[in-house]
Amino acid sequence: MDSRSEILIIKSDEREIRKVESFLFEYFRKWNCPMRNFNKVLLCISEAIMNAIHHGNKNDLAKTVAVKILYDNDLIFAEIIDEGKGFNFNCITDPTKDEFIKRESGRGLHIIKSLCECIEFSNNGSCVRIKIEVK
């Protein structure tokens, strides 16, 4: 693990997102990440964590979500890992299509994809890796 890599483990409770925001803010300060990119990074990671809590861990408070972060060469690398069974990431619907446009959910991955350089899934989708440019 790189010396600039840090990990936060939270309970599967959406109120824990406050801890994530503090964790990211302190990480940005510690490693002099450009603060103008903080909200973009927070949004991407928060969306992935909310998916992990609700869809991965099914709101089971006994389960956790791990967030790993690394800043290197104008990029933030984030990994969000839940304890769920995963999902078929090849069957994600496009929320901009007419038949899905009025749905109130299903936009998280679309938001992440629109803001990041790369998103990858592993462990049947229970691990999401995001690469975000922060120049």
Contacts in CASP RR format, 6 or more apart in sequence:
PFRMAT RR
TARGET T0000
AUTHOR 0000-0000-0000
METHOD contacts of the structure
MODEL  1
MDSRSEILIIKSDEREIRKVESFLFEYFRKWNCPMRNFNKVLLCISEAIM
NAIHHGNKNDLAKTVAVKILYDNDLIFAEIIDEGKGFNFNCITDPTKDEF
IKRESGRGLHIIKSLCECIEFSNNGSCVRIKIEVK
2 70 0 8 1.000
2 72 0 8 1.000
4 31 0 8 1.000
4 70 0 8 1.000
4 71 0 8 1.000
4 72 0 8 1.000
5 68 0 8 1.000
5 69 0 8 1.000
5 70 0 8 1.000
6 23 0 8 1.000
6 27 0 8 1.000
6 68 0 8 1.000
6 69 0 8 1.000
6 70 0 8 1.000
7 66 0 8 1.000
7 67 0 8 1.000
7 68 0 8 1.000
7 69 0 8 1.000
8 19 0 8 1.000
8 20 0 8 1.000
8 23 0 8 1.000
8 66 0 8 1.000
8 67 0 8 1.000
8 69 0 8 1.000
9 64 0 8 1.000
9 65 0 8 1.000
9 66 0 8 1.000
9 67 0 8 1.000
10 16 0 8 1.000
10 19 0 8 1.000
10 20 0 8 1.000
10 49 0 8 1.000
10 64 0 8 1.000
10 65 0 8 1.000
10 67 0 8 1.000
11 61 0 8 1.000
11 63 0 8 1.000
11 64 0 8 1.000
11 65 0 8 1.000
12 52 0 8 1.000
12 53 0 8 1.000
12 57 0 8 1.000
12 58 0 8 1.000
12 59 0 8 1.000
12 60 0 8 1.000
12 61 0 8 1.000
12 62 0 8 1.000
12 63 0 8 1.000
12 64 0 8 1.000
12 65 0 8 1.000
12 82 0 8 1.000
12 83 0 8 1.000
13 53 0 8 1.000
13 59 0 8 1.000
13 61 0 8 1.000
14 50 0 8 1.000
14 53 0 8 1.000
14 54 0 8 1.000
16 53 0 8 1.000
16 65 0 8 1.000
17 46 0 8 1.000
17 49 0 8 1.000
17 50 0 8 1.000
20 42 0 8 1.000
20 45 0 8 1.000
20 46 0 8 1.000
20 49 0 8 1.000
20 67 0 8 1.000
21 42 0 8 1.000
21 46 0 8 1.000
23 67 0 8 1.000
23 69 0 8 1.000
24 38 0 8 1.000
24 41 0 8 1.000
24 42 0 8 1.000
24 45 0 8 1.000
24 69 0 8 1.000
25 38 0 8 1.000
27 33 0 8 1.000
27 69 0 8 1.000
27 71 0 8 1.000
28 35 0 8 1.000
28 38 0 8 1.000
28 41 0 8 1.000
31 71 0 8 1.000
33 41 0 8 1.000
33 71 0 8 1.000
33 76 0 8 1.000
33 134 0 8 1.000
34 134 0 8 1.000
34 135 0 8 1.000
37 76 0 8 1.000
37 132 0 8 1.000
37 133 0 8 1.000
37 134 0 8 1.000
37 135 0 8 1.000
40 115 0 8 1.000
40 132 0 8 1.000
40 134 0 8 1.000
41 76 0 8 1.000
41 78 0 8 1.000
41 132 0 8 1.000
41 134 0 8 1.000
43 111 0 8 1.000
43 115 0 8 1.000
44 78 0 8 1.000
44 111 0 8 1.000
44 112 0 8 1.000
44 115 0 8 1.000
44 116 0 8 1.000
44 130 0 8 1.000
44 132 0 8 1.000
45 67 0 8 1.000
45 69 0 8 1.000
45 78 0 8 1.000
45 80 0 8 1.000
45 130 0 8 1.000
47 108 0 8 1.000
47 109 0 8 1.000
47 111 0 8 1.000
47 112 0 8 1.000
48 78 0 8 1.000
48 80 0 8 1.000
48 112 0 8 1.000
48 128 0 8 1.000
48 130 0 8 1.000
49 65 0 8 1.000
49 67 0 8 1.000
49 80 0 8 1.000
50 108 0 8 1.000
51 108 0 8 1.000
51 109 0 8 1.000
51 128 0 8 1.000
52 65 0 8 1.000
52 80 0 8 1.000
52 81 0 8 1.000
52 82 0 8 1.000
52 126 0 8 1.000
52 128 0 8 1.000
53 59 0 8 1.000
53 65 0 8 1.000
53 82 0 8 1.000
55 87 0 8 1.000
56 82 0 8 1.000
56 83 0 8 1.000
56 84 0 8 1.000
56 85 0 8 1.000
56 86 0 8 1.000
56 87 0 8 1.000
56 126 0 8 1.000
57 63 0 8 1.000
57 64 0 8 1.000
57 65 0 8 1.000
57 82 0 8 1.000
57 83 0 8 1.000
57 84 0 8 1.000
58 84 0 8 1.000
60 83 0 8 1.000
63 82 0 8 1.000
63 83 0 8 1.000
63 84 0 8 1.000
64 82 0 8 1.000
64 83 0 8 1.000
65 80 0 8 1.000
65 81 0 8 1.000
65 82 0 8 1.000
65 83 0 8 1.000
66 79 0 8 1.000
66 80 0 8 1.000
66 81 0 8 1.000
67 78 0 8 1.000
67 79 0 8 1.000
67 80 0 8 1.000
68 78 0 8 1.000
68 79 0 8 1.000
68 81 0 8 1.000
69 76 0 8 1.000
69 77 0 8 1.000
69 78 0 8 1.000
69 79 0 8 1.000
70 76 0 8 1.000
70 77 0 8 1.000
70 78 0 8 1.000
71 77 0 8 1.000
71 134 0 8 1.000
74 133 0 8 1.000
74 134 0 8 1.000
74 135 0 8 1.000
75 117 0 8 1.000
75 131 0 8 1.000
75 132 0 8 1.000
75 133 0 8 1.000
75 134 0 8 1.000
76 130 0 8 1.000
76 131 0 8 1.000
76 132 0 8 1.000
76 134 0 8 1.000
77 129 0 8 1.000
77 130 0 8 1.000
77 131 0 8 1.000
78 129 0 8 1.000
78 130 0 8 1.000
78 131 0 8 1.000
78 132 0 8 1.000
79 127 0 8 1.000
79 128 0 8 1.000
79 129 0 8 1.000
79 130 0 8 1.000
80 127 0 8 1.000
80 128 0 8 1.000
80 130 0 8 1.000
81 123 0 8 1.000
81 126 0 8 1.000
81 127 0 8 1.000
81 128 0 8 1.000
82 126 0 8 1.000
82 127 0 8 1.000
83 126 0 8 1.000
84 126 0 8 1.000
85 124 0 8 1.000
85 126 0 8 1.000
86 123 0 8 1.000
86 124 0 8 1.000
86 125 0 8 1.000
86 126 0 8 1.000
87 124 0 8 1.000
87 125 0 8 1.000
89 121 0 8 1.000
89 125 0 8 1.000
92 109 0 8 1.000
93 100 0 8 1.000
93 106 0 8 1.000
94 100 0 8 1.000
94 110 0 8 1.000
95 101 0 8 1.000
95 103 0 8 1.000
95 106 0 8 1.000
95 107 0 8 1.000
95 110 0 8 1.000
96 110 0 8 1.000
100 106 0 8 1.000
109 119 0 8 1.000
112 119 0 8 1.000
112 130 0 8 1.000
113 119 0 8 1.000
115 132 0 8 1.000
116 130 0 8 1.000
116 131 0 8 1.000
116 132 0 8 1.000
116 133 0 8 1.000
117 131 0 8 1.000
117 132 0 8 1.000
117 133 0 8 1.000
118 129 0 8 1.000
118 130 0 8 1.000
118 131 0 8 1.000
119 128 0 8 1.000
119 129 0 8 1.000
119 130 0 8 1.000
119 131 0 8 1.000
120 128 0 8 1.000
120 129 0 8 1.000
121 127 0 8 1.000
121 128 0 8 1.000
121 129 0 8 1.000
122 129 0 8 1.000
END
